[in-house]
Amino acid sequence: MPNDNPAERPHPNDPLHGVTLEAMLTRLVDKYGWDELARRIRINCFAKDPSIKSSLTFLRRTPWARKKVEDLYKGTTF
């Protein structure tokens, strides 16, 4: 049977399915840059000495901030 693994099944209603937090953040930084990202999402890890690594550490521990990043990603046209 094809697609026996639930992780491999398509999820048409979930635009974040299969997209890692690192991929989301990288695409947002490429599109907006750190300054604009910090303006759109007011968190210090984007405003003060930002890096993908430090931002991922913060976002993985902070659900409300991760949600803001996910919402911005879903609303952004790439």
TORVO-404139 format. One record per residue (C-alpha): x, y, z. Coordinates in steps of 0.5 Angstrom, whole numbers, padded with zeros to 4 digits, always signed. Example, Ala and Ser with C-alpha at 12.3 -4.5 7.8 and 13.67 -1.06 7.14 Angstrom:
+0025-0009+0016
+0027-0002+0014
REM end
This chain:
+0000+0000+0000
+0003+0007-0002
+0004+0012+0004
+0003+0007+0010
+0007+0012+0014
+0003+0018+0016
+0009+0022+0016
+0009+0021+0008
+0002+0023+0007
+0000+0029+0004
-0003+0034+0008
-0006+0039+0004
-0009+0043+0010
-0002+0044+0013
+0002+0049+0010
+0008+0048+0015
+0008+0040+0014
+0015+0038+0012
+0018+0045+0013
+0023+0045+0019
+0024+0051+0024
+0031+0052+0021
+0028+0053+0014
+0022+0057+0016
+0027+0062+0019
+0032+0062+0014
+0027+0064+0008
+0024+0069+0012
+0031+0072+0014
+0033+0072+0006
+0026+0075+0004
+0026+0081+0010
+0033+0081+0013
+0034+0081+0020
+0032+0088+0021
+0025+0088+0018
+0024+0081+0021
+0026+0084+0028
+0021+0090+0026
+0015+0085+0024
+0016+0080+0030
+0019+0084+0036
+0023+0079+0040
+0031+0081+0042
+0034+0075+0038
+0032+0078+0032
+0034+0085+0034
+0041+0084+0038
+0047+0080+0035
+0042+0076+0031
+0044+0069+0028
+0040+0063+0026
+0043+0058+0031
+0041+0063+0037
+0034+0065+0034
+0033+0057+0033
+0035+0056+0041
+0030+0061+0043
+0024+0059+0038
+0025+0052+0040
+0024+0054+0048
+0019+0059+0047
+0012+0057+0044
+0009+0064+0043
+0015+0066+0039
+0015+0060+0035
+0008+0061+0033
+0009+0068+0031
+0015+0066+0026
+0010+0060+0023
+0004+0065+0022
+0009+0070+0019
+0012+0065+0014
+0005+0062+0013
+0003+0069+0011
+0009+0071+0007
+0009+0070-0001
+0016+0067-0003
REM end
